[in-house]
Amino acid sequence: MDARLIVLLVLLLRLLASGVDNSVLLTKLMFWSLCRDEASMLWRKRVTAIASEYPDVELSHMYVDNAAMQLVRYPKQFDTIVTNNIFGDILSDEASMITGSIGMLPSASLGESGPGLFEPIHGSAPDIAGQDKANPLATILSAAMLLKYGLGEANAANRIENAVLDTLNRGFRTGDIYSTGNKLVGCKEMGEEVLKSVDSPVPTAI
């Protein structure tokens, strides 16, 4: 994906997320271009070349080993990270643990045309296959991203996202995010609880 398209996409997503319709108010963005190999150096050159075209975007470069440490030390400093596939895979797995589990995060691969590819950031987890242990929330939230960014169905996506929040607020947890005081459930029951929240006329998510 062209670096200019990435900048425009992030600006659009941030504007949509802010809930502002006809406004020039944009939160200042920050791109971190991670550099360590030839592919990353290509990203750095390309992003740097067009940075002056987007004064609302603060650009900073960082070596990937330092970025891995900074994600743990102070994750809020990052807005958008631009890097190659292998570093992106590693850092996204690391970042997922900040949310509590790799089973919590959806992802989207977007291009200039087409609906994109939407999937959880985790793999197939063959070690727990067929045991009703997997956390389905990343997959469910990936479907919500498909609705929102691939099909333009924001209302349907919001219902799913709110249902996930409501289910977590009601204390349901799969084993990867379980802690004392919550209710331990399997993959199937967690999905059923999300479905109940989707169907609920008065969602209780916050």
N, C-alpha and C positions, 0 to 999 in steps of 0.2 A: 504494500500500500504506500502511495506517495506520502511523504512527510507532511506536505501542505494539507492533504485530505485529512490526515490524523488531527492536525491542529483544528481545522474547521469542524470536524466531527466532535471533538471534545468541547469546543466552544458551544456547539449546538446542544449537546447533552447537558452541559452545565446550565445553560439558559432554560432548557425544559425542566430540569430538576428544581430550579429556583422557583418555578411557578409564576414567573413574570411574563406577561404577554407582550405588550408594546413598550418595551423599556430597553434602554441602552446599558442598564446596570448589569455588569458582569463581574463575577468574582475573579480576582486575579489568578491566573493559572500558572502552573509550574511544570515544566518538562524536565525530566532528568535523563540525559542521554548517557547510557552506560557504555564505557569503552574498555575493551580488553583484547579484542581480536580484530581481524580485517573487516568482518561484517559490522561490528560495532563502530569501527572507525568510519565506515561508509555512512552509517546512520548519523554519526557526529558531524561529518562534513555536510551532509544534505540538510540536516535540521539547522545547523549554524548558518547555512547559506540563505535560508528563508526566514530566519528569526526576526530580522528587521521589519518584515512585512506585518508582524503581529505584535505591536507594542504592549498589548494586554497579557501577553504570555511571557512569563519570566523563564529564561532558559539557564540551566546549569548542567555541567557534565560531572560524572562521577565514575570511578572505577567500580567494577561489579563486586569485588570483594568488600570494598567499603560500603557499597549499597546494601549488601547482605547484612552487615553489622548495623547500619543505620535503620534498616527496617525493624530490627529488634529494639534498638535504643529509642527511636522516636519516629514511629510510623506516620504520624500526622504531618511530617514535613513533606511527604510526597503527595503529589496530585496525580500526575500521569508519568509513567515510566516508559520510555521508548528504548527498546533493545531488540536483539535478535532472538530467534526461537529458543535456543538452548538455555540462554540466560533467563529468558522469560519464563520457561518451564520451571526452572530452579527457584526463582524469586517468587513466583506465584504460589508454589507449594509452601515456601517459607512464610509468605504473607498470610496464607490460609490459616496457619496456626495461631495468628493473632486473633482471629475470630473464634478460635476454640477447636476447629477441626477442618480438615480438608474436605469433609463432607458437607460444608456449609456454603461453598462458593460456586456460583454459576460463571459461565464465560461466554463471550461472543467473539467470533472472527468475522469482521465486516470488511467489505470491499466497496468499490464505487457503485456496483449494481448487484442486484440479487438480494435475497433475504438474509444471506449470511449463514454461518454455522454456529449453532448454540448447543453447548454441552457443559456438564460439570467439569471442574478443573481436574478432578481425580480420574484414575483409571478404572479398570474393571474389577479390581480387588478380588482376584481368584481365590485368595486364602480364606475368604468368608462367603464365597458364593454358595447359595442355597441354604444358608443358615439363618436367614431373617435378621441379620445384624447390621446391614448397611444403612447409612443415613441417606434418606431419599431427598432431603431438602435442596441440595445443590441441583439435582435433576429437575425438581419442581420449579425452582427459581430460574433455571435455564429456559423452561417453557414460558415463564413469565417474560423473560427477556425477548424470546422469539415473538411473543404477542406484541410487546411494546415497540421493539426496534426493527423487527422483520415484517410485521403485518400491520403496524399502526393501530393496534387495539390496546390503547393505554388503559382504558377502564377495566378491561378484562385482566390485564396484567396487574393492575393495582389490587384487584380482588384477590388474586393469588398471593401476591406479596403480603397483603394484610392478613390473609389466612395463615400464612407461615408464621408471622409475628404473633398472631392470636394463639396458635398452637403452642408456641414457645412460652408465651405469657401464662398459659394454663399449666405449665410445668412438665410437658411431655418431652422426653429426651431419649435418643438412642444412646447406645453404650459409649460412643466416642465423645459425647458431650455431657454425659451423665455426672451429676454430683448429688451428694446427700440432700434430701429434701424434695427432689424432683421425682417424677414417675418414669421408671425405666420401661421403654417399649421397643418393639422390633420395627423393622422396616415397614412391614405391612400395616401395623397399627398406627405408626406415625403418619403414613399416607392417608389412612382413613380419618385420622383426627384433622388433618389439613382439609380434607374434603368436607368434613362436618362444618369447619369454619367458613369455607367457601359458600356453603349452602345456608349458613346462618344469616337471618335477616338483620341482625344487629351485631356487627363485628365488634369484638372487644379489644382488638389490637391497639397498641399505643405507638 
